[in-house]
Amino acid sequence: MNSFVVCCSILLLPCVLCHMPTLYEFCSHVVANGNASLARCDSSQCQGRPGKRGNEGIRGLPGIKGERGEPGTAEHLEERMRKLEDSFLKSQKFMKNMLNSEICYMGVKNRYIIPDSQITASSFDGPSYQAYYGRLDNVDRSGGKYAVWIPGRSAIGEWHQVYFKAPKPIGGIVTQGRARNDNWVRSFKISYGNSTSAMITIQENGSDKIFTGNNDRRTKVTNMFPNVIICRYIRVYPQTWYGHMCMRLEYIDGMCHGLL
């Protein structure tokens, strides 16, 4: 037994500079081959037990970008377009169903969105008929007697104005007459601009467009503009009326243009 250990120890000397197997593994290999003089430190035949895994090295550089794939077919493009059209039609249908909930109104009806100070007029027939009373569906505590704008005179040139502060896209207007009496505006023009010194009248076929107004006290009449306008100031100029020139109104957001 002692001579066997000495033999194996001597044979280990050539392996100092290479991968070192365990004593048992090396001597087992020598005995198995039966020729100690030809023993060599061959890692493929005499490999020690694997050591512990080292720390992960630094991540290498990104690889080369692969080749571009083949272009899609026209059939796939048409399918995507069809899905987009279907999605748009569903969204449009949803918006149309929501219009009765006043989702498109711009806030004239709501005093918290458009305060009284942002609604003015060329004139008003006393403090009970000021411009800010001309809000759609407006009915005050007295039962609606004063819930309407009435100018100081029923004549061409009078106007009702809303100031939106920042430029807003506007797509149309909703109008009503006076709630208690047979007074309403039958036709009107619309002017708009970003300053009161540069107002533009909405045109149609090269002339000022005349919008059709109301035919009774309470029915709401919606008029969409030929195109969406963007402005800070917008005015209604009544052209014809029934009884006295009276108005309640609201504007429609430009995002709803084409949905009414």
PLY file of the C-alpha trace (Angstrom):
ply
format ascii 1.0
element vertex 260
property float x
property float y
property float z
element edge 259
property int vertex1
property int vertex2
end_header
0.00 0.00 0.00
2.86 2.42 0.84
4.65 1.75 -2.46
1.40 2.35 -4.38
1.00 5.78 -2.79
4.65 6.69 -3.52
4.21 5.62 -7.14
1.13 7.76 -7.59
2.81 10.72 -5.91
5.81 10.60 -8.27
3.55 10.40 -11.29
1.70 13.57 -10.20
4.77 15.80 -10.73
4.29 16.36 -14.52
0.77 17.65 -13.85
1.77 20.62 -11.69
1.24 23.12 -14.49
-1.95 21.68 -15.88
-5.44 20.89 -14.58
-4.86 18.87 -11.36
-7.13 15.85 -10.72
-7.68 14.36 -7.33
-5.14 11.75 -6.16
-7.72 9.00 -6.29
-8.82 9.86 -9.85
-5.26 10.05 -11.19
-4.02 6.83 -9.62
-7.16 5.01 -10.68
-6.45 6.02 -14.24
-2.83 4.83 -14.09
-3.76 1.46 -12.61
-6.55 1.01 -15.14
-4.17 1.58 -18.08
-1.47 -0.61 -16.53
1.43 1.51 -17.79
2.66 4.13 -15.33
5.51 5.28 -17.60
3.12 6.59 -20.24
0.85 8.48 -17.83
0.15 12.05 -18.86
-2.10 14.76 -17.47
-4.79 14.52 -20.18
-7.82 16.49 -19.10
-10.07 14.50 -21.40
-9.20 11.32 -19.51
-8.18 12.51 -16.09
-10.38 15.46 -15.10
-10.99 16.55 -11.55
-14.33 17.42 -10.01
-15.76 20.76 -11.30
-15.19 23.72 -9.01
-17.76 26.24 -7.84
-19.40 28.50 -10.44
-17.76 31.89 -10.59
-19.44 35.29 -10.68
-21.31 36.24 -13.84
-19.13 38.14 -16.30
-19.81 41.54 -17.87
-22.63 41.53 -20.40
-21.38 41.58 -23.98
-22.18 44.16 -26.64
-25.53 43.95 -28.50
-25.53 41.69 -31.48
-25.87 42.79 -35.08
-29.38 43.83 -36.09
-31.15 41.16 -38.05
-32.40 41.50 -41.59
-35.65 43.33 -42.17
-38.63 41.09 -42.68
-40.67 40.98 -45.83
-43.36 43.65 -46.22
-46.89 42.69 -45.27
-49.44 41.90 -47.88
-52.23 44.19 -49.03
-54.71 41.75 -47.55
-53.34 42.33 -44.04
-53.45 46.12 -44.54
-57.05 46.00 -45.70
-57.97 43.89 -42.70
-56.39 46.40 -40.31
-58.19 49.28 -42.05
-61.48 47.43 -41.79
-60.97 46.92 -38.05
-60.13 50.60 -37.59
-63.27 51.62 -39.50
-65.40 49.29 -37.38
-63.85 50.72 -34.21
-64.53 54.28 -35.39
-68.15 53.51 -36.25
-68.69 51.94 -32.82
-67.18 55.00 -31.12
-69.31 57.31 -33.26
-72.46 55.33 -32.43
-71.57 55.52 -28.73
-71.11 59.29 -28.98
-74.47 59.70 -30.72
-76.17 57.75 -27.95
-74.53 60.00 -25.37
-75.54 63.32 -26.94
-78.78 63.47 -24.98
-76.71 63.62 -21.79
-75.22 66.92 -22.99
-71.73 65.49 -23.34
-71.05 67.89 -26.22
-72.09 71.10 -24.45
-69.32 73.60 -23.80
-70.51 74.97 -20.47
-72.70 77.99 -21.24
-75.58 76.19 -19.57
-73.43 75.58 -16.49
-72.56 78.71 -14.49
-69.61 76.92 -12.87
-67.89 76.38 -16.23
-68.77 79.67 -17.95
-69.37 82.34 -15.27
-71.66 85.32 -15.78
-68.67 87.61 -16.37
-67.84 85.75 -19.63
-71.29 86.30 -21.17
-72.04 89.77 -22.48
-74.31 91.45 -25.03
-74.69 94.62 -27.07
-77.53 95.62 -24.70
-80.19 94.20 -22.41
-83.72 95.26 -21.50
-83.06 96.02 -17.83
-81.17 94.04 -15.15
-83.67 91.17 -15.29
-82.74 90.28 -18.90
-78.97 90.48 -18.95
-76.84 88.45 -21.32
-75.94 85.79 -18.75
-79.62 84.89 -18.35
-79.53 83.60 -21.93
-78.37 80.10 -20.94
-79.95 76.99 -22.45
-82.80 75.59 -20.28
-82.38 78.48 -17.86
-85.28 78.82 -15.41
-84.71 81.05 -12.40
-86.42 81.01 -9.00
-89.28 83.17 -10.19
-90.43 80.40 -12.53
-88.58 81.41 -15.68
-89.93 84.95 -16.08
-86.46 86.45 -16.35
-84.51 83.37 -17.51
-83.69 84.71 -20.97
-81.61 87.36 -22.71
-83.63 90.22 -24.16
-81.76 93.12 -25.79
-82.70 96.76 -25.19
-84.36 96.87 -28.61
-85.47 94.27 -31.13
-83.40 95.41 -34.09
-80.70 94.18 -36.46
-77.24 94.74 -34.98
-77.87 93.43 -31.46
-75.63 90.55 -30.40
-75.03 88.02 -27.62
-71.41 87.04 -26.89
-69.58 84.27 -25.02
-65.90 84.56 -24.12
-64.03 81.25 -23.70
-60.70 82.78 -22.56
-58.53 80.24 -24.41
-59.18 79.35 -28.08
-61.73 76.54 -28.29
-62.94 74.37 -31.20
-66.68 74.97 -31.66
-68.85 72.83 -33.90
-72.35 74.29 -33.56
-75.01 76.00 -31.47
-78.25 75.03 -29.68
-80.94 77.72 -29.24
-84.24 78.16 -27.39
-86.84 80.90 -27.06
-88.33 82.47 -23.95
-89.80 79.87 -21.56
-93.03 81.68 -20.54
-93.97 83.87 -23.49
-94.13 83.46 -27.24
-90.85 85.20 -28.01
-87.92 83.67 -29.89
-85.30 84.26 -32.59
-86.18 82.74 -35.93
-82.86 83.24 -37.74
-79.38 84.51 -36.91
-75.75 84.89 -38.01
-72.60 83.80 -36.16
-69.35 85.76 -35.88
-66.19 84.63 -34.13
-62.57 85.58 -33.49
-59.72 85.68 -31.01
-60.33 89.37 -30.34
-63.44 91.52 -30.55
-61.71 93.80 -33.07
-61.26 91.01 -35.64
-64.52 89.07 -35.83
-65.29 86.87 -38.84
-68.81 85.92 -39.92
-69.38 82.28 -40.84
-69.76 82.06 -44.60
-71.62 79.76 -46.98
-71.25 79.98 -50.76
-69.44 83.29 -50.43
-72.10 85.00 -48.28
-72.90 85.30 -44.58
-74.62 82.10 -43.51
-78.14 82.52 -42.11
-78.95 79.88 -39.52
-82.53 78.75 -38.92
-83.62 79.39 -35.33
-86.68 78.51 -33.28
-90.40 78.15 -33.93
-91.66 77.93 -30.34
-90.69 78.72 -26.74
-88.98 75.58 -25.49
-87.92 73.32 -28.34
-84.14 73.14 -28.71
-82.88 73.70 -32.24
-79.37 72.52 -33.12
-77.36 74.09 -35.92
-73.97 72.62 -36.83
-71.46 74.96 -38.47
-70.21 74.14 -41.99
-66.78 73.57 -40.43
-65.35 73.58 -36.94
-64.23 77.06 -35.90
-61.55 77.87 -33.31
-61.92 81.06 -31.34
-62.02 82.81 -27.97
-65.07 84.99 -28.72
-68.29 83.99 -30.45
-71.38 86.09 -31.13
-74.95 85.51 -32.24
-76.55 88.25 -34.34
-80.36 87.74 -34.49
-81.81 88.52 -37.94
-85.50 87.73 -37.57
-87.66 86.97 -34.52
-91.17 86.34 -33.25
-92.61 88.79 -30.73
-89.50 90.15 -28.97
-85.89 89.22 -29.72
-85.19 86.62 -26.97
-82.60 83.85 -26.71
-81.30 81.02 -24.56
-78.36 79.12 -26.01
-75.45 76.71 -25.69
-72.48 75.86 -27.93
-71.38 72.42 -29.13
-67.82 71.21 -28.78
-65.92 70.88 -32.04
-65.10 67.24 -31.17
-68.78 66.45 -31.72
-68.92 68.00 -35.17
-70.52 65.57 -37.61
-72.19 63.51 -34.89
-75.46 65.45 -34.78
0 1
1 2
2 3
3 4
4 5
5 6
6 7
7 8
8 9
9 10
10 11
11 12
12 13
13 14
14 15
15 16
16 17
17 18
18 19
19 20
20 21
21 22
22 23
23 24
24 25
25 26
26 27
27 28
28 29
29 30
30 31
31 32
32 33
33 34
34 35
35 36
36 37
37 38
38 39
39 40
40 41
41 42
42 43
43 44
44 45
45 46
46 47
47 48
48 49
49 50
50 51
51 52
52 53
53 54
54 55
55 56
56 57
57 58
58 59
59 60
60 61
61 62
62 63
63 64
64 65
65 66
66 67
67 68
68 69
69 70
70 71
71 72
72 73
73 74
74 75
75 76
76 77
77 78
78 79
79 80
80 81
81 82
82 83
83 84
84 85
85 86
86 87
87 88
88 89
89 90
90 91
91 92
92 93
93 94
94 95
95 96
96 97
97 98
98 99
99 100
100 101
101 102
102 103
103 104
104 105
105 106
106 107
107 108
108 109
109 110
110 111
111 112
112 113
113 114
114 115
115 116
116 117
117 118
118 119
119 120
120 121
121 122
122 123
123 124
124 125
125 126
126 127
127 128
128 129
129 130
130 131
131 132
132 133
133 134
134 135
135 136
136 137
137 138
138 139
139 140
140 141
141 142
142 143
143 144
144 145
145 146
146 147
147 148
148 149
149 150
150 151
151 152
152 153
153 154
154 155
155 156
156 157
157 158
158 159
159 160
160 161
161 162
162 163
163 164
164 165
165 166
166 167
167 168
168 169
169 170
170 171
171 172
172 173
173 174
174 175
175 176
176 177
177 178
178 179
179 180
180 181
181 182
182 183
183 184
184 185
185 186
186 187
187 188
188 189
189 190
190 191
191 192
192 193
193 194
194 195
195 196
196 197
197 198
198 199
199 200
200 201
201 202
202 203
203 204
204 205
205 206
206 207
207 208
208 209
209 210
210 211
211 212
212 213
213 214
214 215
215 216
216 217
217 218
218 219
219 220
220 221
221 222
222 223
223 224
224 225
225 226
226 227
227 228
228 229
229 230
230 231
231 232
232 233
233 234
234 235
235 236
236 237
237 238
238 239
239 240
240 241
241 242
242 243
243 244
244 245
245 246
246 247
247 248
248 249
249 250
250 251
251 252
252 253
253 254
254 255
255 256
256 257
257 258
258 259
